[in-house]
Amino acid sequence: AQEITNTMRATGEKIVILDGDELRGIFTTKESETQNYTRKERLKLAMRYARLSRIIATPGVTVVVATISLFSEIQKWNRSNLPRYFEVYLKVPIDELRRRDPKGIYSRFDSGDLKNVAGLDLPIDEPKSADLVMEFAPDYSVSALADRVIHNIKIKEKKEEKT
């Protein structure tokens, strides 16, 4: 998401990135509220992110949101309410997520210190109509993935201009 934002900004695009970790810090008041989210709590936060994105996007700013989009109802709302909506699903196997684990989420889950972890004990709704699905491959570079996303955004925009 950061690479996409940097690349598009370099071409003069008005663009903002919203990161899920930073957003949680804004929309929650205590450290304890940012862990062990239930489905209901995550859905409430996701809707806040979506509505914030709409406010920012309305005057023509591109919004890149870097989150785990768990819920089909949010995906559907986004598609209906966000201008120029483009959904990317980066499909990464759980084994790779466990290998990376920069925040210790999976090890904390395994030890019983954390629950409601997306893809483990908290089911996710895989996007059914993502504009771009990218399967994980260890040899892909971040810049190559970002270029692919930007290329596909431009293709979609050109198609929409014709209709």
C-alpha positions in Angstrom: 0.0 0.0 0.0 2.8 2.4 0.8 4.6 1.6 -2.5 1.3 2.2 -4.4 0.8 5.5 -2.6 4.4 6.7 -3.2 4.3 5.7 -6.9 1.0 7.4 -7.5 1.9 10.5 -5.5 5.1 10.9 -7.7 2.8 11.2 -10.7 0.9 14.1 -9.1 -2.0 12.0 -7.8 -3.8 13.5 -4.7 -3.6 10.4 -2.5 -3.8 9.5 1.1 -3.0 6.2 2.8 -5.0 4.9 5.7 -3.2 2.1 7.6 -5.3 -0.3 9.8 -2.9 -0.2 12.7 -2.9 3.6 12.7 -6.6 3.8 12.3 -7.1 1.4 15.3 -5.0 3.8 17.3 -7.3 6.7 16.3 -10.7 4.9 16.8 -9.9 3.1 20.1 -9.0 4.7 23.4 -7.0 2.1 25.2 -4.4 -0.5 24.3 -6.7 -3.2 25.6 -9.3 -2.2 23.1 -7.0 -3.0 20.2 -6.7 -6.7 20.9 -9.1 -9.6 20.9 -11.6 -7.8 18.7 -14.8 -9.8 18.2 -16.5 -9.9 14.8 -19.0 -7.3 15.9 -16.2 -4.9 17.1 -14.2 -5.4 13.9 -17.3 -4.8 11.7 -18.0 -1.5 13.6 -14.4 -0.4 13.0 -14.4 -1.4 9.4 -17.5 0.7 8.8 -15.8 3.7 10.4 -12.8 3.2 8.0 -15.2 3.0 5.0 -17.1 6.1 6.0 -13.8 8.0 6.6 -12.6 6.9 3.2 -15.8 8.2 1.6 -15.3 11.6 3.2 -11.7 11.9 2.0 -12.5 10.5 -1.5 -15.5 12.7 -2.2 -13.4 15.8 -3.3 -11.4 13.6 -5.6 -8.6 12.4 -3.4 -7.5 8.8 -3.9 -7.6 6.8 -0.7 -5.5 3.7 -0.2 -6.7 1.6 2.7 -4.4 -1.1 4.0 -6.4 -3.4 6.2 -7.6 -7.0 6.4 -11.0 -6.6 4.8 -12.9 -9.4 6.6 -16.5 -8.7 5.9 -18.5 -9.1 2.7 -21.0 -6.5 3.9 -18.2 -3.9 4.1 -16.8 -4.9 0.7 -20.3 -4.5 -0.8 -20.8 -1.1 1.0 -17.5 0.1 -0.3 -18.3 -0.9 -3.9 -21.6 1.0 -3.7 -20.4 4.1 -1.8 -16.8 4.9 -2.7 -16.0 6.7 -5.9 -13.5 4.9 -8.1 -13.5 1.9 -5.8 -10.8 -0.7 -6.6 -10.5 -3.8 -4.4 -7.2 -5.7 -4.3 -7.1 -9.1 -2.6 -3.5 -10.1 -1.8 -4.0 -13.8 -1.0 -1.2 -15.0 1.3 -1.2 -18.5 2.8 -1.4 -18.7 6.5 2.0 -20.5 6.7 3.6 -17.4 5.1 1.8 -15.1 7.5 3.0 -17.2 10.4 6.5 -17.1 9.1 6.5 -13.3 8.9 4.5 -12.6 12.1 6.2 -9.1 12.7 3.8 -8.3 15.6 3.9 -11.8 17.2 0.1 -12.2 16.5 0.3 -15.9 15.5 2.7 -16.9 18.3 0.5 -15.1 20.8 -2.5 -16.9 19.4 -0.7 -20.2 19.7 0.1 -19.6 23.3 -3.5 -18.6 24.1 -2.7 -14.9 24.8 -4.7 -13.7 21.9 -8.0 -14.7 20.3 -10.2 -13.5 17.4 -7.3 -13.7 14.9 -8.4 -13.3 11.3 -8.1 -16.6 9.4 -7.6 -18.6 12.6 -10.5 -18.5 15.0 -12.1 -15.5 13.3 -13.5 -16.5 9.9 -12.9 -14.1 7.0 -15.0 -13.4 4.0 -12.8 -13.8 1.0 -13.7 -11.1 -1.6 -16.1 -12.5 -4.2 -15.7 -9.6 -6.6 -12.2 -8.2 -6.1 -11.0 -6.1 -9.0 -7.6 -7.8 -8.7 -6.6 -11.0 -6.9 -2.9 -11.5 -6.4 -1.7 -14.9 -5.2 1.4 -14.8 -3.0 4.7 -15.8 -4.7 8.0 -15.5 -2.8 9.8 -14.0 -5.9 7.4 -11.0 -6.3 8.9 -7.7 -5.3 6.9 -5.0 -3.6 7.5 -2.6 -6.5 6.3 -5.2 -9.1 3.1 -5.8 -7.1 2.5 -2.1 -6.8 3.0 -1.6 -10.5 0.6 -4.4 -11.2 -2.1 -2.8 -9.0 -1.6 0.6 -10.6 -1.7 -0.9 -14.1 -5.0 -2.6 -13.3 -6.5 0.5 -11.8 -5.7 2.4 -15.0 -7.3 -0.3 -17.1 -10.5 -0.2 -15.0 -10.6 3.6 -15.2 -10.3 3.5 -19.0 -13.1 1.0 -19.2 -15.3 3.2 -17.0 -14.6 6.3 -19.1 -15.9 4.5 -22.2 -19.2 3.5 -20.5 
